[in-house]
Structures are given as structure tokens and as C-alpha cells.
Amino acid sequence: MDLAGWRVVKADMDKISSFHNDCLWKICSIFWFQNVSSEDLYRRTGCTNIWLTIEHRRLRRLHVRNKGGEGGG
């Protein structure tokens, strides 16, 4: 995946995802021994997987860039 001019490899995305989940767990005061899955964490917070968020923004940026050449802005 290429994001804003720099290549994002799976190892980088795993680190970003882990950091994102850690932040959500801290915000919700969820501790490791409570065995909360990522899907349950996203349901509780109303967030989505950070991979999906980044991919959505990347595709939206690509779409805007492509429309810019047509004069549509």
C-alpha cells in the first residue's frame, strides 16, 4: 500500500494497529486480563479497524485527485 508518497508495509500497519488498539483500551479502561477482542473493542467505542480507516482515506484522496483532472474538483 502506498500512502501519501510513502510505502506502508504490513509490519508498519501491524504496529499502527497495535498502537491504535492500545489507545482505545486505555481510553475505555480495559486491561489485558479482561480478554476483550478487537471486534468487541471496536463495537464498544464505535471505532473501526485503523486499516479500514486508512484505506478509506487513501481511496477518497485518490478519487479526489482523479476528479481534479476532470475539472470537477
C-alpha positions in Angstrom: 0.0 0.0 0.0 1.3 3.5 -0.8 0.0 6.2 1.5 0.8 9.9 0.6 4.0 9.1 -1.1 5.5 6.5 1.3 5.1 2.8 1.2 3.4 1.2 4.2 4.3 -2.4 4.7 2.4 -5.0 6.7 4.8 -4.7 9.7 4.2 -0.9 9.8 0.4 -1.4 9.7 0.6 -4.0 12.4 2.5 -1.5 14.7 0.0 1.2 13.9 -2.9 -1.1 14.5 -1.5 -2.3 17.8 -0.9 1.3 18.9 -4.4 2.3 18.0 -5.9 -0.6 19.9 -3.7 0.1 23.0 -5.0 3.7 23.0 -8.6 2.5 22.8 -8.1 0.0 25.6 -6.6 2.8 27.8 -9.5 5.2 26.9 -12.0 2.5 27.9 -10.1 1.4 31.0 -9.9 -2.1 29.6 -7.0 -4.2 30.9 -5.2 -7.2 29.3 -6.7 -9.7 31.7 -10.3 -8.8 30.7 -9.8 -10.7 27.3 -11.7 -8.2 25.2 -11.4 -8.9 21.4 -10.6 -6.2 18.9 -14.1 -6.6 17.4 -15.7 -6.1 20.8 -13.4 -3.1 21.4 -14.5 -1.5 18.2 -18.2 -2.1 19.0 -17.8 -0.5 22.4 -16.0 2.5 21.1 -17.8 2.9 17.8 -14.4 2.9 16.0 -13.3 0.7 13.2 -10.1 -1.1 12.4 -7.4 1.5 11.7 -6.5 -0.4 8.5 -10.0 0.3 7.2 -9.9 3.9 8.1 -6.5 4.5 6.4 -7.6 2.6 3.3 -10.9 4.6 3.1 -9.0 7.9 3.4 -6.4 6.8 0.8 -9.1 5.8 -1.7 -11.0 9.0 -1.1 -7.8 11.0 -1.7 -7.2 9.1 -4.8 -10.8 9.7 -6.0 -10.4 13.5 -5.4 -7.1 13.5 -7.2 -8.6 11.8 -10.2 -11.6 14.1 -10.3 -9.3 17.1 -10.1 -8.1 16.4 -13.7 -11.6 16.5 -15.0 -12.3 20.0 -13.7 -14.8 18.7 -11.2 -12.7 19.4 -8.1 
